[in-house]
Amino acid sequence: MSEFSRRLPVYLLLDVSGSMQGDPIEAVRHGVRALISELRGDPQALETAYLSVITFNSSARQVTPLTELMLFKEPQLSAGGATALGAALRLLADCIKSEVRKSTETQKGDWRPLVFILTDGAPTDEWREAAAVLKTTKPANIIACAAGAYADTTVLKEITECVLMMNTLSAGDLAQFFAWVSSSVKMSSKSLDAKPGANIELPPPPQGFVIVP
């Protein structure tokens, strides 16, 4: 991979709080595995997409820095603790600032990052300021998914206009979510000549998912 290739950075922000214990976190592990497998099978995505994973529970951490798909190692995910979404948003902003290459007079930078947030609850830390900064500065195309009955869509709408809601944390719904993320990344990687800052085109949401107005 050339050092000067324009990359499509993709960030997954995954809720690994206590309510995700058991089947949900296992389904998330399977989902990440399937996502990597799908993207590695797509020549355009393989050439352009780089993936990072940020998890959040009582704190937030980047478990996988921005990595090309062939070198990506599946992160060890375990659930427990609170829901520090605000910390995750601040960490995301820092990672974009440090990892995403900006354009210079002589070199075009990376494409605008894609960010997918998956959460099943309401934040337990201060999140409004971080959300406002992201919504104002628009450093990335952010898509949020509220998973299950206890996810707070009003919070997610403060972060991005693009919010999906799925009714359950079932393995089937989570598998559909990660398949949709894969389709979104593949579609984005094929349309990278779109105008900078233009709204991205996303595939239709999975059956049973609702776009929050």
C-alpha positions as CSV (number, residue, x, y, z in Angstrom):
1,M,0.0,0.0,0.0
2,S,1.5,3.3,-1.1
3,E,2.2,5.8,1.7
4,F,0.5,8.4,-0.5
5,S,-2.7,6.4,-1.3
6,R,-5.9,8.3,-0.4
7,R,-7.6,6.3,2.3
8,L,-11.2,6.0,3.3
9,P,-11.0,6.0,7.1
10,V,-13.8,4.0,8.8
11,Y,-14.4,4.3,12.6
12,L,-16.6,1.9,14.5
13,L,-17.7,3.3,17.9
14,L,-19.1,0.3,19.8
15,D,-21.0,0.3,23.1
16,V,-19.6,-2.5,25.3
17,S,-21.4,-1.5,28.5
18,G,-22.8,-4.0,30.9
19,S,-26.2,-4.2,29.1
20,M,-24.3,-5.7,26.1
21,Q,-23.1,-8.7,28.1
22,G,-23.9,-12.2,26.8
23,D,-25.5,-12.8,23.4
24,P,-25.3,-9.1,22.3
25,I,-21.5,-8.8,22.7
26,E,-21.0,-12.2,21.1
27,A,-23.1,-11.0,18.1
28,V,-21.0,-7.8,17.9
29,R,-17.8,-10.0,17.7
30,H,-19.4,-12.0,14.9
31,G,-20.5,-8.9,13.2
32,V,-17.0,-7.3,13.2
33,R,-15.5,-10.6,11.9
34,A,-18.1,-10.7,9.1
35,L,-17.5,-7.1,8.2
36,I,-13.8,-7.6,7.8
37,S,-14.4,-10.7,5.7
38,E,-16.9,-8.9,3.4
39,L,-14.6,-5.9,2.9
40,R,-11.5,-8.0,2.2
41,G,-13.5,-9.6,-0.6
42,D,-14.2,-6.3,-2.3
43,P,-11.3,-5.0,-4.4
44,Q,-12.2,-1.3,-4.2
45,A,-12.8,-1.4,-0.4
46,L,-9.6,-3.4,0.1
47,E,-7.6,-0.7,-1.7
48,T,-9.1,2.3,0.0
49,A,-10.8,1.4,3.4
50,Y,-8.9,1.6,6.6
51,L,-10.7,0.6,9.8
52,S,-10.4,1.6,13.5
53,V,-12.4,0.4,16.5
54,I,-13.2,2.6,19.5
55,T,-15.1,0.9,22.4
56,F,-16.8,2.6,25.3
57,N,-18.2,1.5,28.7
58,S,-17.1,3.3,31.8
59,S,-14.3,4.9,29.7
60,A,-13.5,5.0,26.0
61,R,-10.4,3.5,24.3
62,Q,-9.2,3.0,20.7
63,V,-8.7,-0.8,20.7
64,T,-7.6,-0.8,17.0
65,P,-5.9,2.3,15.4
66,L,-6.6,3.1,11.8
67,T,-5.4,0.0,10.0
68,E,-5.5,-1.3,6.4
69,L,-7.9,-4.2,6.0
70,M,-5.3,-6.9,5.3
71,L,-3.4,-6.1,8.5
72,F,-6.6,-5.7,10.7
73,K,-6.6,-8.0,13.7
74,E,-10.0,-8.7,15.3
75,P,-10.2,-6.8,18.7
76,Q,-10.9,-8.7,21.9
77,L,-14.3,-7.3,23.0
78,S,-15.9,-7.8,26.4
79,A,-18.8,-6.1,28.0
80,G,-19.3,-4.4,31.4
81,G,-19.6,-1.0,33.0
82,A,-21.4,2.2,32.2
83,T,-21.9,4.1,28.9
84,A,-19.3,6.8,28.4
85,L,-20.5,8.0,25.0
86,G,-19.1,11.5,25.6
87,A,-15.6,10.1,26.2
88,A,-16.0,8.1,23.0
89,L,-16.9,11.2,21.0
90,R,-14.0,13.2,22.3
91,L,-11.6,10.3,21.6
92,L,-13.1,10.0,18.1
93,A,-12.4,13.7,17.4
94,D,-8.8,13.2,18.7
95,C,-8.2,10.1,16.5
96,I,-9.5,11.9,13.4
97,K,-7.3,14.8,14.1
98,S,-4.2,12.6,14.5
99,E,-4.8,9.8,12.1
100,V,-6.6,11.3,9.1
101,R,-4.2,12.9,6.6
102,K,-5.2,16.4,5.5
103,S,-4.7,17.9,2.1
104,T,-1.6,20.0,1.5
105,E,-0.5,22.2,-1.5
106,T,1.3,19.2,-3.0
107,Q,-0.7,16.2,-1.8
108,K,-4.4,15.4,-1.5
109,G,-5.3,14.1,1.9
110,D,-7.6,11.2,2.9
111,W,-11.3,11.0,2.0
112,R,-13.8,12.2,4.6
113,P,-14.1,9.5,7.3
114,L,-17.1,7.3,7.8
115,V,-18.2,6.8,11.4
116,F,-20.7,4.2,12.7
117,I,-21.9,4.5,16.3
118,L,-23.7,1.5,17.9
119,T,-25.2,2.0,21.3
120,D,-28.0,0.3,23.3
121,G,-28.4,2.9,26.1
122,A,-28.2,6.5,27.2
123,P,-24.9,8.2,28.0
124,T,-23.7,8.2,31.6
125,D,-21.1,11.0,31.2
126,E,-21.2,14.5,29.8
127,W,-21.7,14.3,26.0
128,R,-23.4,17.5,24.8
129,E,-20.3,19.6,24.2
130,A,-18.5,16.8,22.3
131,A,-21.7,16.1,20.3
132,A,-22.0,19.8,19.4
133,V,-18.4,20.1,18.3
134,L,-18.8,17.1,16.0
135,K,-22.1,18.4,14.6
136,T,-20.7,21.8,14.0
137,T,-17.2,20.9,12.6
138,K,-18.5,17.9,10.6
139,P,-15.1,16.1,10.5
140,A,-16.8,12.9,9.2
141,N,-19.9,11.4,7.9
142,I,-21.5,10.0,11.1
143,I,-24.2,7.3,11.2
144,A,-25.6,6.3,14.5
145,C,-27.6,3.2,15.3
146,A,-29.8,3.0,18.4
147,A,-30.0,-0.7,19.3
148,G,-32.9,-2.0,21.4
149,A,-35.7,-0.4,23.5
150,Y,-33.4,1.5,25.9
151,A,-31.3,3.4,23.3
152,D,-31.8,7.2,23.4
153,T,-32.4,8.4,19.8
154,T,-32.7,12.0,21.0
155,V,-29.0,12.0,22.1
156,L,-27.9,10.5,18.8
157,K,-29.8,13.1,16.8
158,E,-27.7,15.7,18.7
159,I,-24.6,14.1,17.1
160,T,-25.8,13.4,13.6
161,E,-28.9,13.7,11.4
162,C,-28.4,10.1,10.2
163,V,-29.8,7.9,13.0
164,L,-31.1,4.3,12.6
165,M,-33.2,2.4,15.2
166,M,-33.4,-1.3,15.5
167,N,-35.9,-2.7,18.0
168,T,-33.9,-5.6,19.5
169,L,-30.3,-6.6,20.4
170,S,-30.9,-10.0,18.8
171,A,-28.1,-11.7,17.0
172,G,-30.1,-11.4,13.8
173,D,-30.5,-7.7,14.0
174,L,-26.9,-7.1,15.0
175,A,-25.8,-9.3,12.0
176,Q,-28.0,-7.2,9.7
177,F,-26.4,-4.0,11.1
178,F,-22.9,-5.1,10.4
179,A,-23.9,-6.3,6.9
180,W,-25.4,-2.9,6.3
181,V,-22.2,-1.2,7.5
182,S,-20.2,-3.4,5.1
183,S,-22.5,-2.4,2.2
184,S,-22.2,1.3,3.2
185,V,-18.4,1.1,3.2
186,K,-18.4,-0.7,-0.2
187,M,-20.8,1.8,-1.7
188,S,-18.8,4.8,-0.3
189,S,-15.5,3.4,-1.6
190,K,-17.0,3.1,-5.1
191,S,-18.2,6.7,-5.1
192,L,-15.1,8.5,-3.8
193,D,-15.1,11.0,-6.6
194,A,-18.2,12.7,-5.1
195,K,-17.8,16.3,-4.2
196,P,-16.0,16.8,-0.9
197,G,-18.4,17.4,1.9
198,A,-21.4,16.1,-0.1
199,N,-23.9,13.9,1.6
200,I,-22.9,10.3,1.2
201,E,-25.2,7.8,-0.4
202,L,-26.1,4.8,1.8
203,P,-27.9,1.6,1.0
204,P,-31.5,1.2,2.3
205,P,-31.5,0.2,5.9
206,P,-32.1,-3.4,6.8
207,Q,-35.7,-4.7,7.0
208,G,-37.2,-3.8,10.4
209,F,-34.8,-0.9,11.0
210,V,-36.3,2.6,11.1
211,I,-34.7,5.9,10.1
212,V,-35.3,8.3,12.9
213,P,-36.9,11.5,11.5
